[in-house]
Amino acid sequence: MSTRIILIRHGETDYSSGKRYCGITDADLNDKGIAQAQRLCQRLDREKIDKVYSSDSKRAFNFARIIFKDLSIESLPGLREINFGIFEGLGHEEILEKHPDVYAEWLKKPFDNAIPEGDSLVDFKKRVEGLFREIVSLNKGKTAAMVTHGGPIRIIIGSILDSKNIWDKMPGLASLSIVEFKNDTGKVLLFNDRGHLDG
């Protein structure tokens, strides 16, 4: 008996369209993000989903409400994005200008260098992996959906693939990934599928 977890990254916000770091900032979906949710709703319309979990951030929870309009959604603060601290709200070039040394060290050795005023990746990884294991355990033999952010999905997929590169496997906005567990062994069935956004 297998357990399937559908991992969904929220849709576009004004922060993501402007390529700005958005962790704890509670940005909501923009019009394009709402349209992306409607497309994904159509795609998952015939999928049997037993349970839905979502980050309590507006951009994730409102995305989940559009996709799973007929299902109850459990809001979990543990599925929030990492707190980017002094990088919050800034784009790549702005960070290079304001915090060049801190940024360079964080990009080079992210697990050894916590962002000032933000979360350490070690703590973030522990939080996400712990909650994910709990969700898998609670839904054995079922299909659950998780609507969350790029960081948590990257951590989950990287953990299953035993990837050492935190910057690898970044899911796109409004993307769909599926992992399956059999006998406590995880397998990535689908990653970063955005076919529903075509056309």
LODRENTI-419100 format. One record per residue: x, y, z of N, C-alpha, C in turn. Coordinates in steps of 0.02 Angstrom, whole numbers, plus 32768, in hexadecimal, padded with zeros to 4 digits. Each point is the difference from the previous one (the first is absolute). Layout:
# residues N
+-------+--------+------+--------+---------+------+-------+--------+------+
: neast : nnorth :  nup : caeast : canorth : caup : ceast : cnorth :  cup :
+-------+--------+------+--------+---------+------+-------+--------+------+
:     X :      Y :    Z :      X :       Y :    Z :     X :      Y :    Z :
...
+-------+--------+------+--------+---------+------+-------+--------+------+
# end
This chain:
# residues 199
+-------+--------+------+--------+---------+------+-------+--------+------+
: neast : nnorth :  nup : caeast : canorth : caup : ceast : cnorth :  cup :
+-------+--------+------+--------+---------+------+-------+--------+------+
:  802A :   7FC4 : 8000 :   7FD6 :    803C : 8000 :  802C :   803F : 8000 :
:  7FF5 :   802C : 7FD2 :   802A :    803B : 7FFA :  7FDE :   803F : 801A :
:  8029 :   802F : 8013 :   7FE9 :    8041 : 8017 :  8019 :   8034 : 7FCE :
:  7FD2 :   8028 : 7FE5 :   8014 :    8034 : 7FD0 :  7FF7 :   8045 : 801E :
:  8033 :   8029 : 7FF6 :   7FFD :    8046 : 8016 :  8008 :   802C : 7FC3 :
:  7FCF :   802A : 7FF3 :   8003 :    802F : 7FC9 :  801A :   8042 : 801C :
:  8039 :   8016 : 7FE8 :   8020 :    803D : 8016 :  7FF1 :   8038 : 7FCE :
:  7FE3 :   8035 : 8019 :   7FEC :    8037 : 7FD4 :  8020 :   8041 : 8018 :
:  8023 :   8022 : 7FD3 :   8019 :    8042 : 8011 :  7FCC :   8034 : 7FEE :
:  7FF7 :   8031 : 802A :   7FCF :    8035 : 7FF4 :  800E :   8026 : 7FBE :
:  7FD0 :   8027 : 7FEA :   8007 :    8025 : 7FC3 :  8022 :   8044 : 8009 :
:  7FFE :   8026 : 7FCB :   8025 :    803F : 7FFD :  7FE6 :   8036 : 8030 :
:  802F :   8025 : 801D :   7FF1 :    803C : 8027 :  8027 :   803A : 7FE1 :
:  7FF4 :   803C : 8017 :   8027 :    8039 : 7FE7 :  8049 :   7FFA : 8015 :
:  800D :   7FDE : 8037 :   8045 :    7FF5 : 8015 :  8024 :   7FD1 : 7FD0 :
:  7FDF :   7FC8 : 7FEF :   8021 :    7FD0 : 7FD3 :  8008 :   801C : 7FBA :
:  7FCE :   8026 : 7FE8 :   8006 :    801D : 7FBD :  8038 :   8033 : 7FFE :
:  800E :   8020 : 8039 :   8037 :    8030 : 8004 :  8042 :   7FE0 : 8015 :
:  8000 :   7FBD : 8006 :   803C :    7FD9 : 8013 :  801E :   801A : 8042 :
:  7FD3 :   8009 : 8031 :   8016 :    8016 : 8042 :  7FF7 :   7FC8 : 8033 :
:  802E :   7FFC : 802E :   7FFC :    7FCD : 8034 :  7FC3 :   800B : 802C :
:  7FD7 :   7FCC : 8007 :   7FC3 :    8005 : 8027 :  7FF9 :   7FC1 : 802A :
:  8011 :   8007 : 8040 :   7FFB :    7FC7 : 802E :  7FC5 :   8009 : 802F :
:  800B :   8026 : 8036 :   7FCB :    800B : 8030 :  7FD2 :   803A : 7FED :
:  8014 :   8027 : 7FCF :   7FD4 :    8036 : 7FE8 :  7FC0 :   7FE0 : 7FE5 :
:  7FC6 :   8017 : 8019 :   7FC1 :    7FDE : 7FF0 :  7FE0 :   801C : 7FC1 :
:  8024 :   7FF8 : 7FC9 :   7FE6 :    8018 : 7FBF :  7FC8 :   7FD3 : 7FE8 :
:  7FCF :   801D : 7FDF :   7FC9 :    7FD9 : 7FE4 :  800B :   7FF4 : 7FB6 :
:  7FD7 :   7FD5 : 7FE3 :   8003 :    7FF3 : 7FB8 :  7FED :   803F : 7FD9 :
:  801F :   8009 : 7FC6 :   7FE9 :    8034 : 7FD2 :  7FCF :   7FDF : 7FCF :
:  7FE9 :   8026 : 7FCF :   7FCE :    7FE6 : 7FD1 :  8019 :   7FC3 : 7FDA :
:  803F :   8001 : 7FEE :   801D :    7FC6 : 7FDC :  8002 :   7FC3 : 802E :
:  8010 :   800B : 8040 :   8002 :    7FC8 : 8030 :  7FBC :   7FE1 : 8009 :
:  7FCB :   8029 : 8000 :   7FBC :    7FE7 : 8006 :  7FED :   7FD7 : 7FC3 :
:  8013 :   8018 : 7FC5 :   7FF3 :    7FDB : 7FC2 :  8025 :   7FBE : 7FFF :
:  803D :   7FFF : 801A :   8027 :    7FC2 : 8003 :  7FDD :   7FCD : 802D :
:  7FE3 :   8017 : 8037 :   7FDC :    7FD3 : 802D :  7FC3 :   7FE3 : 7FDE :
:  7FDE :   8028 : 7FD9 :   7FC5 :    7FE7 : 7FDC :  8013 :   7FCB : 7FCD :
:  8038 :   8008 : 7FE0 :   8019 :    7FCE : 7FD0 :  8010 :   7FBE : 8024 :
:  8020 :   8006 : 8039 :   8013 :    7FC4 : 8025 :  7FC2 :   7FDE : 801D :
:  7FCE :   8027 : 8012 :   7FC1 :    7FE4 : 8018 :  7FE1 :   7FD3 : 7FCA :
:  8001 :   8016 : 7FC3 :   7FE5 :    7FD8 : 7FC8 :  8027 :   7FBF : 7FF8 :
:  8042 :   8005 : 8006 :   802A :    7FC6 : 7FF7 :  7FF3 :   7FCA : 8035 :
:  7FF6 :   8016 : 803E :   7FF8 :    7FD1 : 8038 :  7FB7 :   7FEE : 800E :
:  7FD4 :   8016 : 7FD5 :   7FB8 :    7FF8 : 800B :  7FEB :   7FB8 : 800D :
:  801F :   7FD1 : 7FDD :   7FEC :    7FB9 : 8006 :  802E :   7FD8 : 802D :
:  8030 :   8022 : 801F :   802F :    7FDE : 802D :  7FDF :   7FF5 : 8044 :
:  8004 :   7FC3 : 8019 :   7FE4 :    7FF2 : 8043 :  8034 :   8013 : 8035 :
:  7FF1 :   8033 : 8025 :   802D :    8019 : 8033 :  7FDE :   7FFB : 8044 :
:  8021 :   7FDE : 802E :   7FE2 :    7FF2 : 8041 :  8009 :   8038 : 8032 :
:  8037 :   8025 : 7FFA :   800E :    8034 : 8031 :  8029 :   8038 : 7FE0 :
:  7FF2 :   803E : 8014 :   8025 :    803A : 7FE5 :  801F :   8027 : 8039 :
:  8041 :   800E : 7FFA :   8024 :    8029 : 802F :  801B :   803D : 7FDB :
:  8006 :   8038 : 8025 :   801B :    803C : 7FE0 :  8028 :   8029 : 8033 :
:  8032 :   8021 : 7FE7 :   8020 :    8035 : 8026 :  7FCA :   8033 : 8011 :
:  8008 :   8022 : 8039 :   7FCE :    8032 : 8012 :  800E :   8044 : 7FE1 :
:  8034 :   8006 : 7FD8 :   800E :    803E : 7FDC :  7FC9 :   800B : 7FCC :
:  7FEC :   803F : 7FF6 :   7FC8 :    800F : 7FD2 :  800B :   7FE2 : 7FBB :
:  803B :   8007 : 7FE5 :   800C :    7FEA : 7FBB :  7FF7 :   7FB5 : 7FF7 :
:  800E :   7FDA : 8034 :   7FF7 :    7FB7 : 7FFD :  7FB8 :   7FED : 8011 :
:  7FE6 :   801B : 8038 :   7FBE :    7FEB : 8017 :  7FCA :   8015 : 7FCE :
:  8004 :   803B : 7FE4 :   7FCE :    8016 : 7FCF :  8006 :   7FD9 : 7FBF :
:  803D :   7FEC : 7FF0 :   800B :    7FD5 : 7FC5 :  7FDD :   7FBD : 800C :
:  8008 :   7FE5 : 803C :   7FE1 :    7FC0 : 8011 :  7FB4 :   8005 : 7FFF :
:  7FE5 :   8038 : 8018 :   7FB7 :    8008 : 8001 :  7FE2 :   8000 : 7FBA :
:  8024 :   801B : 7FD0 :   7FE7 :    8001 : 7FBB :  8003 :   7FBA : 7FE2 :
:  8038 :   7FDD : 800B :   8009 :    7FBE : 7FE3 :  7FD0 :   7FCD : 801F :
:  7FFD :   8001 : 8042 :   7FD9 :    7FCD : 8025 :  7FC2 :   8020 : 801F :
:  7FD8 :   801F : 7FD6 :   7FC7 :    8027 : 8018 :  7FCB :   7FD7 : 8025 :
:  7FFF :   7FBE : 7FF4 :   7FCE :    7FD5 : 8020 :  801C :   7FD7 : 803A :
:  803E :   800C : 8012 :   8020 :    7FD9 : 8035 :  8015 :   802E : 8039 :
:  8002 :   7FE5 : 803D :   8019 :    8028 : 8038 :  804D :   8000 : 7FFC :
:  801D :   8036 : 8017 :   8049 :    8009 : 7FFB :  801B :   800C : 8046 :
:  8032 :   7FD8 : 8013 :   8020 :    800A : 8041 :  803B :   802F : 7FF8 :
:  7FFC :   8038 : 8022 :   8034 :    8034 : 7FFC :  8038 :   7FF1 : 8032 :
:  803E :   7FFC : 7FE7 :   8039 :    7FEE : 802A :  8038 :   8034 : 7FFC :
:  800E :   8024 : 8035 :   8037 :    8030 : 8000 :  8044 :   7FDF : 7FEF :
:  8006 :   7FBF : 8010 :   803F :    7FDC : 7FF2 :  8010 :   7FFA : 7FB6 :
:  7FCF :   800D : 7FD5 :   800B :    7FFC : 7FB8 :  8013 :   8044 : 7FE2 :
:  800C :   8031 : 802B :   8014 :    8042 : 7FE7 :  8045 :   7FFD : 7FDF :
:  800D :   8033 : 7FD7 :   8042 :    8008 : 7FE1 :  8032 :   8014 : 8035 :
:  8040 :   7FFA : 7FF0 :   8035 :    8016 : 802C :  7FFC :   804C : 8009 :
:  8015 :   8018 : 803B :   8005 :    8048 : 800C :  8043 :   8017 : 7FE3 :
:  7FFC :   802C : 7FCE :   803D :    8017 : 7FDE :  8022 :   803B : 8023 :
:  7FE8 :   8012 : 803B :   8022 :    8032 : 8028 :  800E :   8041 : 7FDA :
:  8040 :   8014 : 8000 :   8012 :    8040 : 7FE0 :  7FF9 :   7FFE : 7FB4 :
:  7FF3 :   7FC5 : 7FE4 :   7FF5 :    7FFB : 7FB7 :  7FB6 :   800A : 7FED :
:  7FD4 :   7FFE : 8031 :   7FB8 :    8005 : 7FF2 :  7FEF :   803D : 7FD7 :
:  7FDB :   7FF5 : 7FCA :   7FE7 :    8037 : 7FD6 :  8032 :   801A : 7FCF :
:  803E :   7FE7 : 8002 :   8034 :    8019 : 7FD3 :  800A :   7FD1 : 7FC4 :
:  8015 :   801C : 7FC9 :   8012 :    7FD9 : 7FC5 :  804B :   7FF0 : 8002 :
:  8016 :   7FD6 : 7FD2 :   8045 :    7FE9 : 7FFD :  8032 :   803A : 7FFE :
:  7FF3 :   802F : 7FD3 :   802F :    8039 : 7FF9 :  8002 :   802C : 803E :
:  7FC6 :   8009 : 8020 :   7FFD :    8029 : 803D :  8027 :   7FDF : 8038 :
:  7FFB :   7FBE : 8005 :   8025 :    7FDD : 8035 :  804B :   8003 : 7FF3 :
:  8014 :   7FFA : 7FC1 :   8047 :    8006 : 7FEE :  801B :   8044 : 8013 :
:  7FD6 :   8033 : 7FFA :   8014 :    8044 : 8010 :  8003 :   800D : 804B :
:  7FCD :   7FE7 : 8025 :   7FFA :    800E : 8047 :  8025 :   7FCF : 802E :
:  8000 :   7FC0 : 7FEC :   801D :    7FCC : 802C :  802C :   7FD0 : 7FD7 :
:  8031 :   8018 : 7FDB :   8026 :    7FD4 : 7FD2 :  8023 :   7FC6 : 8022 :
:  8021 :   800D : 8038 :   8027 :    7FCB : 8021 :  7FD3 :   7FCB : 8020 :
:  7FCC :   8017 : 8022 :   7FD1 :    7FD2 : 8020 :  7FDF :   7FD4 : 7FCB :
:  7FEC :   801F : 7FC9 :   7FDD :    7FDC : 7FCA :  802E :   7FCC : 7FE0 :
:  803E :   8014 : 7FF3 :   802F :    7FD2 : 7FE0 :  800D :   7FC3 : 802B :
:  8009 :   800B : 8041 :   800C :    7FC8 : 802E :  7FC4 :   7FD3 : 8006 :
:  7FC5 :   801E : 8002 :   7FC2 :    7FD8 : 8006 :  7FF5 :   7FD6 : 7FC1 :
:  800D :   801C : 7FC6 :   7FF8 :    7FDA : 7FC2 :  8033 :   7FC8 : 7FFA :
:  803C :   800C : 8019 :   8036 :    7FCF : 7FFB :  7FF8 :   7FC7 : 8033 :
:  7FEF :   8012 : 803E :   7FF8 :    7FCE : 8035 :  7FC1 :   800F : 8028 :
:  7FC5 :   7FF2 : 7FE3 :   7FC1 :    8015 : 801F :  7FF3 :   7FE0 : 8044 :
:  8018 :   7FC3 : 800B :   7FF3 :    7FDF : 8041 :  802F :   8018 : 8037 :
:  8035 :   8022 : 7FED :   8030 :    8018 : 8031 :  7FF7 :   804A : 8010 :
:  7FD6 :   8023 : 7FD9 :   7FF9 :    8048 : 8007 :  7FB6 :   8014 : 8002 :
:  7FE7 :   800C : 803C :   7FBA :    8016 : 8007 :  7FFA :   8048 : 7FEA :
:  7FC7 :   8011 : 7FE3 :   7FF4 :    8045 : 7FEB :  7FF2 :   802A : 803F :
:  8023 :   8038 : 8009 :   7FF2 :    802B : 803A :  7FB6 :   8012 : 8004 :
:  7FE4 :   7FF9 : 803C :   7FB9 :    800F : 800E :  7FD0 :   7FCE : 7FDF :
:  801B :   7FCB : 7FE3 :   7FD6 :    7FCE : 7FDE :  800A :   7FBB : 801E :
:  7FE7 :   7FCD : 7FDC :   8006 :    7FBB : 8016 :  8042 :   7FE1 : 7FE7 :
:  8019 :   7FD2 : 8026 :   8038 :    7FD8 : 7FE7 :  7FE2 :   7FC7 : 7FD6 :
:  8024 :   7FEC : 7FCC :   7FE8 :    7FCA : 7FD6 :  7FFD :   7FBE : 8026 :
:  802C :   7FF9 : 8031 :   7FFF :    7FC3 : 8029 :  7FBD :   7FFA : 8025 :
:  7FEB :   8036 : 8020 :   7FC0 :    8000 : 8024 :  7FC5 :   7FFA : 7FD1 :
:  8004 :   8021 : 7FC7 :   7FCB :    7FFE : 7FCE :  7FF7 :   7FB9 : 7FE6 :
:  8037 :   7FDF : 7FF0 :   7FFF :    7FBB : 7FE7 :  7FE2 :   7FD1 : 8034 :
:  8013 :   8009 : 803E :   7FE7 :    7FD6 : 8036 :  7FB4 :   8009 : 8008 :
:  7FEA :   803F : 7FFC :   7FB8 :    800F : 8007 :  7FD8 :   7FE0 : 7FC7 :
:  8016 :   8009 : 7FC3 :   7FDB :    7FE7 : 7FC6 :  8000 :   7FB4 : 7FFE :
:  803B :   7FE1 : 8009 :   8004 :    7FB7 : 7FFC :  7FD8 :   7FDF : 8038 :
:  8001 :   801D : 803C :   7FD9 :    7FE4 : 8037 :  7FB6 :   8001 : 7FF3 :
:  7FE7 :   8038 : 7FE6 :   7FB9 :    8006 : 7FF1 :  7FEC :   7FD4 : 7FC6 :
:  802C :   7FFB : 7FCF :   7FF1 :    7FD5 : 7FC6 :  7FFB :   7FB7 : 8014 :
:  802E :   7FE9 : 802B :   7FFD :    7FBA : 8018 :  7FBE :   7FF4 : 8025 :
:  7FEB :   8031 : 8026 :   7FC1 :    7FFA : 8026 :  7FC5 :   7FFA : 7FD0 :
:  7FFF :   8028 : 7FCB :   7FCA :    7FFF : 7FD0 :  7FFE :   7FBD : 7FDB :
:  803A :   7FE6 : 7FEE :   8003 :    7FBF : 7FDF :  7FE5 :   7FCA : 802E :
:  8014 :   8002 : 803F :   7FEA :    7FCF : 8031 :  7FB5 :   8002 : 800C :
:  7FE3 :   803C : 8000 :   7FB8 :    8007 : 800D :  7FD5 :   7FEC : 7FC4 :
:  801F :   7FF9 : 7FC6 :   7FD9 :    7FF3 : 7FC3 :  8015 :   7FC0 : 7FDD :
:  8013 :   7FCE : 8026 :   8017 :    7FC1 : 7FE2 :  7FC9 :   7FE1 : 7FD5 :
:  8012 :   7FEE : 7FC3 :   7FD1 :    7FE1 : 7FD2 :  7FD1 :   8031 : 7FDF :
:  800B :   8041 : 800C :   7FD3 :    8033 : 7FE5 :  8027 :   8030 : 7FD2 :
:  7FDB :   8031 : 7FE6 :   801E :    8035 : 7FD8 :  7FF3 :   8043 : 8023 :
:  8035 :   8023 : 8010 :   7FF9 :    8042 : 8020 :  8021 :   8034 : 7FD3 :
:  7FE7 :   803D : 8004 :   801E :    8038 : 7FDC :  801C :   8033 : 8031 :
:  8039 :   801C : 7FEF :   801F :    8034 : 8028 :  800C :   803D : 7FD4 :
:  7FE2 :   8038 : 8013 :   800B :    803E : 7FDB :  8030 :   802A : 8029 :
:  803A :   800D : 7FE4 :   8034 :    8021 : 8027 :  802B :   802C : 7FD2 :
:  8040 :   8006 : 8010 :   802D :    802F : 7FDF :  803A :   7FDC : 7FE0 :
:  8028 :   8025 : 7FDB :   8039 :    7FE2 : 7FDD :  8032 :   7FE0 : 802F :
:  800F :   8022 : 8038 :   8031 :    7FE6 : 802F :  7FED :   7FBD : 801E :
:  7FC5 :   7FF9 : 801E :   7FED :    7FC0 : 801C :  7FFF :   7FC7 : 7FCC :
:  7FE7 :   800E : 7FC4 :   7FFE :    7FCB : 7FCD :  8047 :   7FEC : 7FED :
:  802C :   8031 : 7FFA :   8046 :    7FF2 : 7FF1 :  8020 :   7FD4 : 8035 :
:  7FF1 :   800E : 803F :   801A :    7FD8 : 8038 :  7FE6 :   7FB9 : 7FFC :
:  7FBE :   7FF8 : 7FF4 :   7FE1 :    7FBD : 7FFE :  801B :   7FD7 : 7FC7 :
:  8001 :   801C : 7FC4 :   8019 :    7FDC : 7FC6 :  804A :   7FEF : 8008 :
:  8027 :   8030 : 8019 :   8048 :    7FF4 : 800B :  800C :   7FC9 : 8032 :
:  7FD6 :   7FFC : 8034 :   8007 :    7FCC : 8033 :  7FF2 :   7FBB : 7FE2 :
:  7FCC :   7FFB : 7FD8 :   7FEF :    7FBF : 7FE2 :  8036 :   7FEA : 7FCF :
:  801B :   802F : 7FDA :   8034 :    7FF0 : 7FCF :  8046 :   7FFE : 801F :
:  8004 :   8010 : 8041 :   8040 :    8003 : 8024 :  8030 :   8030 : 7FDE :
:  7FE6 :   8039 : 7FEB :   8029 :    8033 : 7FDE :  8023 :   802C : 8033 :
:  803F :   800E : 7FF5 :   8027 :    802A : 802D :  7FFE :   8049 : 7FEA :
:  7FE5 :   800D : 7FC5 :   7FFE :    8044 : 7FE5 :  7FBC :   8020 : 800D :
:  7FFE :   802E : 8030 :   7FC0 :    8020 : 8013 :  7FE4 :   802A : 7FC8 :
:  802B :   8017 : 7FD2 :   7FE8 :    802B : 7FCA :  7FE6 :   7FD8 : 7FC5 :
:  8007 :   7FBF : 8003 :   7FE5 :    7FD5 : 7FCB :  7FB5 :   7FF6 : 800A :
:  7FDE :   7FED : 7FCB :   7FB9 :    7FEC : 8004 :  7FD1 :   8037 : 801A :
:  8003 :   803B : 7FE1 :   7FD2 :    8035 : 8013 :  7FC0 :   7FFB : 7FD7 :
:  7FC7 :   7FF8 : 8020 :   7FC1 :    7FFB : 7FDA :  7FE8 :   8044 : 7FEA :
:  7FE1 :   8003 : 7FC5 :   7FE5 :    803E : 7FE7 :  7FBF :   8012 : 8022 :
:  7FEB :   803D : 7FF7 :   7FC1 :    8017 : 801C :  7FC6 :   7FD7 : 7FE4 :
:  7FD0 :   7FF0 : 802A :   7FC3 :    7FDB : 7FEC :  8011 :   7FBB : 7FE4 :
:  8038 :   7FE5 : 8015 :   8015 :    7FBE : 7FE7 :  7FE5 :   7FC7 : 802A :
:  8002 :   7FC5 : 7FE2 :   7FE7 :    7FC3 : 801F :  8038 :   7FCD : 8003 :
:  800B :   7FE4 : 803B :   8030 :    7FCA : 8008 :  7FDD :   7FC9 : 8028 :
:  8013 :   7FC2 : 7FF4 :   7FE0 :    7FC8 : 8023 :  8035 :   7FD1 : 801B :
:  7FFB :   7FEF : 8040 :   802C :    7FCE : 801E :  7FD6 :   7FC6 : 801A :
:  801D :   7FC6 : 7FFF :   7FDD :    7FC3 : 8017 :  802B :   7FDB : 8032 :
:  7FDE :   7FE6 : 8033 :   8023 :    7FD9 : 8033 :  7FE5 :   7FB9 : 8003 :
:  802E :   7FD0 : 7FFC :   7FEF :    7FBA : 800A :  8032 :   7FE3 : 8032 :
:  7FE5 :   7FE3 : 8036 :   802B :    7FE5 : 8034 :  8032 :   8034 : 8019 :
:  7FE8 :   803D : 8009 :   8028 :    8037 : 801A :  8038 :   8018 : 7FD2 :
:  7FFF :   7FE8 : 7FC2 :   8032 :    8017 : 7FCF :  7FDF :   8030 : 7FCF :
:  801C :   803B : 7FFA :   7FE2 :    8033 : 7FD4 :  801C :   7FFF : 7FBA :
:  7FD6 :   8011 : 7FD1 :   8014 :    8003 : 7FB9 :  7FDE :   803D : 7FE0 :
:  8026 :   8025 : 7FD8 :   7FE3 :    803A : 7FDD :  7FE2 :   7FE8 : 7FBF :
:  7FBE :   8005 : 7FFA :   7FDE :    7FEA : 7FC3 :  7FFB :   8038 : 7FCC :
:  7FFD :   803E : 8018 :   7FF7 :    8039 : 7FD4 :  801F :   803D : 8023 :
:  8023 :   8028 : 7FD9 :   801D :    803D : 801D :  7FF6 :   803C : 7FD3 :
:  7FE8 :   8036 : 801E :   7FFC :    8041 : 7FDE :  7FD8 :   7FFE : 7FC0 :
:  7FC8 :   7FDD : 8000 :   7FD5 :    7FFD : 7FC5 :  7FD5 :   803F : 7FFD :
:  8003 :   8024 : 7FC9 :   7FD9 :    803D : 7FF8 :  7FD8 :   7FFE : 7FBF :
:  7FF3 :   7FC3 : 7FE8 :   7FDD :    7FF7 : 7FC1 :  7FBA :   8020 : 8000 :
:  7FE1 :   8004 : 803A :   7FBD :    801C : 8005 :  7FFF :   804B : 7FF1 :
:  803B :   8020 : 8000 :   8004 :    8047 : 7FF3 :  8008 :   8010 : 7FB6 :
:  800C :   7FCD : 7FD8 :   800A :    800B : 7FB9 :  7FBE :   8011 : 7FDD :
:  8006 :   8024 : 7FCA :   7FC4 :    800F : 7FD8 :  7FDB :   803D : 8016 :
+-------+--------+------+--------+---------+------+-------+--------+------+
# end
